[in-house]
Amino acid sequence: MAELKVNREESLVEFAGFKFLLINSEDGLNVDRVQFHNAVIIDGNDRAFIRQIVRRIRSDNQPDIYLKPIFILKGININDPFVNKLVDGTLFSLDQIELIIPEVERILTKTKDLHFTNSLSFEAQMIEKTISFMYTCEIQDLEPIPYIYSSNNYSYPILSVNFRQRDEHIALDILEIAEREGIFDSTYIDRIYLCPSCQGGHLTYREVCPKCGSSNSTTEDIIHHFPCAYVGPLSDFTNEIDDQLDCPKCNKRLRHIGVDYDKPSVLHECKACDHKFQDFNVKAKCLACTTDNLVEQLKGKEIRKYSLTKKGELAAINGFVSTSKDIEEIIGTVKFETFVTMLKYEIERLRQTEGASNICAVHLSNPSQIYSKMGSEVQKVLLKDLVKVIRSNIRSSDIISFQSSSTIILSMNEIPTRIAKRILSEIIDMLKRLIATTFKDIDVEFEYEVIKLDYKLSPQLHIQQLTKAFG
């Protein structure tokens, strides 16, 4: 039986060869200490303190900190759904520590599967953090939770933990990007409306005067008297003697609604400007920035449940470097969707003419090893240099595009395939020399492929055949 050792002075718990960082409400947390332990146990009776510690660990940018297992030593019940989504379990006493060892082992083993890269953009970095956490904790679905402390009223704790409350709307944009990249599939849950000024979702809706915008008004029914066709506000039909209704036009008593009269509408009177009107304007006042918005000006956003795809799981393991947006900004290239469209036109042209055109691919075989050694700015320099070398050795009419941060696709039209292969082979040699000269401590492995265009095949099938060997 393993011995439990508790050293509260050192904030250390040891059991079965595992070291746990023990954090209590009297201690200040040096987050860097987390990386030297196998897991974290938070011992506290203060909900706000527990939430703060969990946020500090999960929002860190170092994988050996934000992926560490976290357990709460329960002195109180934690009913915060945000916190509960970010911790890996609970203990009622340190004597139960043996029960969490299998979970700690599983998470640490899954973490060893991952390769981490220096992502090109903030969006890519956030996507990598999210899918890495989901992979290690074996979470398949990223579900939104209704959360009063979220500026959007919904939260995705694994991702939202990286943002201040007022910036949580960025998480929605990042999830949309990740879905476009094929990292997630999604299903519709709800629709929310955000302030166009600050993207906040805490809004108070009010009916206001269309003239002055005041919400201070009175309302009364409009009466339509059938016999004489008089139409007027309810106050025109009341008298000071009794509570009966008398028509001011014909003096007849109104007895039965639906027989003598009806109430076709209502009339509102603004107490601020005395304006009378039948239809309110509806405004939504933002409680964060106090902007008063017409409801038609609000920004609609869908709240969706996101499920990790196979591509997303592989991206978690290999490292997620960039989004399409990042690589589309490189001068000398076109968007991948534009490349596919132009490829379609070239195939149609070949259907009607005799000629030989090709598409080619240059693939980095070891992107995670390369990018993990570079900062994002150096990565962009590398990609720009690769494009510059390729562009200088093909014709200006040929097109270059990124399928991903590791695969460059280009066209070589109106030349024989054997010539295209020779040119691409020479380009690969130049790229290798460039890398060897510019990045001396980085070993880059290239693969390349060239296929001749066949007018019987679709653009998508051409690209599948071109890149299938790259895995």
Order of alpha helices (4+ residues) and beta strands (2+ residues): beta-beta-beta-beta-alpha-alpha-beta-alpha-beta-alpha-alpha-beta-beta-beta-alpha-alpha-beta-beta-beta-beta-alpha-beta-beta-beta-beta-beta-beta-beta-alpha-alpha-alpha-beta-alpha-alpha-beta-beta-alpha-beta-alpha
